[in-house]
Amino acid sequence: MAWNQIIGAIMMLIGSLFLFLGALGILRMPDVYNRLQAGTKASTLGALSLIMGVGVYHPAWLIKIGLIGLFLLLTNPVSSSVIARASHRSDVKLTSITIVDEYEKDIHDEEATPKGRKKQ
């Protein structure tokens, strides 16, 4: 086995472990917002590690894998933020142990700002 295959296999194993932990976090967390955080952070790191491991294992695919990784880095955080914001606007309740609600402050700020005028 060549060194790139060993390093690639280790990276794929680490990525699989993070993906498993992300799935476990989704099952164990109490509400939508906590599940989003557990799923997004772990799945982003796990997917990046997994596909970079494939890129190291097969060096000819490295450029394509890099583009896929860039796409994941750009879309995963944005999509989780949009889902969390839509959930909050749809009145999906937080758990009773939640202490801070940052979206509540944002919604009150938007309601106080007249339509068509930007907040300064």
C-alpha angles and dihedrals in degrees: 000000000000123000092249091056092051093048091044092051091049091050091049090050091050090048091050090050092053091047090052092049090049090053090048090050091052090054095046104041117098104226144018095266096052091044090053092053094047093045098044100045096043095040093049093051092041095048092046092049092046097049093042087053088054088049092053091045091051106030092185089068096049097105093050091045090051091054091049089050091051090050090052092049091053101042107037098064093042094049094048091049091051092048092049092048092048090048091051093048089050089056097247101171126239120230119267091249094059110114106180126046109184094172092061090061091048093051092050090050091051092049091050093052113082116239115268094021123099120226112245 
